[in-house]
Amino acid sequence: MCWSSSKSRKWRVRCDGGGFFPVKKKSSTPNRGLKVADQIQRDLTELIARELKYPRVGMVTIQGVEVTPDYAHAKVFFSQLVGDPKAAEEGLNQAAGFLRNGLFKRLHIHTVPTLHFQYDRTQERAADMNALIARAVASRSKDNE
């Protein structure tokens, strides 16, 4: 079985007379979703720091953004050094419309995603793991002595 394709037509032809079928178009920019997520992260960081005047939010750091393939929704992961993370999460979710409007003015894409903020517990978990490892090493050194 052999295949023949034409650049002028978006169809492939089977040599054995099996018929035509459409060619799946490759994305013109690979990893576009990752690039959009990175740009949303940069713009949100600037918007929160400079334009958001919401006392419950405080100083937050945007850790990462995950965008759905259709750009309809974005999970925004943040951390906070000082303050109540629950209050900051509620405040950011209440300000999501304002932040989305700011993103719409900065991004030049057809669909600006709806923002969903989640507190990122990665640093807390890493500190807990380090404490467990330190305890295990300390108990092992006591057992060896």
Secondary structure, DSSP 8 states (H G I E B T S, - for coil): --EEE-SSSSEEEETTS--EEE-----SSTTHHHHHHHHHHHHHHHHHHHT---TTT-SEEEEEEEE-TTSSEEEEEEEESSS-HHHHHHHHHHTHHHHHHHHHHH---S---EEEEEE--HHHHHHHHHHHHHHHHHHHHHHH-
